[in-house]
Amino acid sequence: MALSWVLTVLSLLPLLEAQIPLCANLVPVPITNATLDRISGKWFYIASAFRNEEYNKSIHEIQATFFYFTPNKTEDTIFLREYQTRQNQCIYNTSYLNVQRENGTISKYEGGQEHFAHLLILRDMKTFMLAFEVNDEKNWGVSVYADKPETTEEQLGEFYEALDCLRIPRSDVVYTDQKKEKKQEEGERQHEEEKKQEEGES
């Protein structure tokens, strides 16, 4: 099974809907307008851990990622703009995510299939998590995101608690390279300048 999106993005891996293990901070809740307001804006992919070796190999290729969420509350979609660094190159992508409010999930339709992730809102307003393959113990995975590229141990506390509950060793965590964030910021500025030039020429 190939990785389909990370939120780096969110481009981490496809999910199947299922029951979350009985962990206090892994229980999804319905997504409301307030939830969408909370996750709107700019986010940084901080770290993730997966049991599946193929997924682990893929996330090692991601040096850094930041993205923008723009929710549409009427259509229950999220417009995703993502800047991701791989092999020292900044890659820009856009896509739409679907919101399943009652299930507490977000999803992306790709390759003829819809892939799901459980959105987990944390106590810290400046962070959130996505839970992956929660019905498949061999492929369990969790990723964490924050509003800044650097996080404190306190902010990562719930992420570590989730790993402990899923019996994923903390030594398996893959962190992004914060030094690459500057390269992404430069890529974003260049992209915005190119957009302005194109708009001026049209």
GIDA-V816630 format. One record per residue. N is the residue number from 1. RES is the residue in one small letter. PSI is psi in whole degrees, 0 to 359 (NA if undefined). Layout:
BEGIN
N | RES | PSI
N | RES | PSI
END
This chain:
BEGIN
1 | m | 123
2 | a | 153
3 | l | 141
4 | s | 334
5 | w | 146
6 | v | 145
7 | l | 29
8 | t | 335
9 | v | 79
10 | l | 57
11 | s | 67
12 | l | 288
13 | l | 158
14 | p | 149
15 | l | 162
16 | l | 140
17 | e | 143
18 | a | 178
19 | q | 138
20 | i | 143
21 | p | 156
22 | l | 73
23 | c | 136
24 | a | 317
25 | n | 13
26 | l | 14
27 | v | 115
28 | p | 152
29 | v | 156
30 | p | 144
31 | i | 126
32 | t | 176
33 | n | 325
34 | a | 323
35 | t | 315
36 | l | 323
37 | d | 321
38 | r | 322
39 | i | 0
40 | s | 142
41 | g | 202
42 | k | 135
43 | w | 154
44 | f | 133
45 | y | 123
46 | i | 308
47 | a | 164
48 | s | 165
49 | a | 135
50 | f | 146
51 | r | 332
52 | n | 125
53 | e | 324
54 | e | 317
55 | y | 319
56 | n | 319
57 | k | 318
58 | s | 317
59 | i | 339
60 | h | 338
61 | e | 344
62 | i | 112
63 | q | 322
64 | a | 154
65 | t | 136
66 | f | 157
67 | f | 167
68 | y | 131
69 | f | 126
70 | t | 95
71 | p | 146
72 | n | 104
73 | k | 334
74 | t | 316
75 | e | 357
76 | d | 53
77 | t | 163
78 | i | 123
79 | f | 125
80 | l | 123
81 | r | 123
82 | e | 136
83 | y | 116
84 | q | 138
85 | t | 122
86 | r | 132
87 | q | 43
88 | n | 19
89 | q | 133
90 | c | 127
91 | i | 130
92 | y | 131
93 | n | 152
94 | t | 150
95 | s | 172
96 | y | 137
97 | l | 145
98 | n | 150
99 | v | 124
100 | q | 94
101 | r | 310
102 | e | 326
103 | n | 347
104 | g | 32
105 | t | 159
106 | i | 155
107 | s | 165
108 | k | 134
109 | y | 120
110 | e | 139
111 | g | 33
112 | g | 12
113 | q | 148
114 | e | 127
115 | h | 136
116 | f | 149
117 | a | 139
118 | h | 123
119 | l | 122
120 | l | 111
121 | i | 131
122 | l | 171
123 | r | 321
124 | d | 119
125 | m | 345
126 | k | 12
127 | t | 160
128 | f | 166
129 | m | 160
130 | l | 135
131 | a | 136
132 | f | 146
133 | e | 46
134 | v | 349
135 | n | 1
136 | d | 99
137 | e | 327
138 | k | 341
139 | n | 16
140 | w | 147
141 | g | 153
142 | v | 140
143 | s | 154
144 | v | 146
145 | y | 151
146 | a | 165
147 | d | 357
148 | k | 155
149 | p | 343
150 | e | 138
151 | t | 161
152 | t | 165
153 | e | 326
154 | e | 320
155 | q | 329
156 | l | 0
157 | g | 313
158 | e | 328
159 | f | 314
160 | y | 324
161 | e | 320
162 | a | 319
163 | l | 317
164 | d | 319
165 | c | 322
166 | l | 1
167 | r | 39
168 | i | 119
169 | p | 139
170 | r | 338
171 | s | 345
172 | d | 354
173 | v | 134
174 | v | 121
175 | y | 152
176 | t | 161
177 | d | 106
178 | q | 336
179 | k | 336
180 | k | 348
181 | e | 324
182 | k | 321
183 | k | 322
184 | q | 320
185 | e | 319
186 | e | 319
187 | g | 322
188 | e | 315
189 | r | 318
190 | q | 319
191 | h | 318
192 | e | 322
193 | e | 319
194 | e | 322
195 | k | 317
196 | k | 319
197 | q | 317
198 | e | 319
199 | e | 325
200 | g | 330
201 | e | 337
202 | s | NA
END
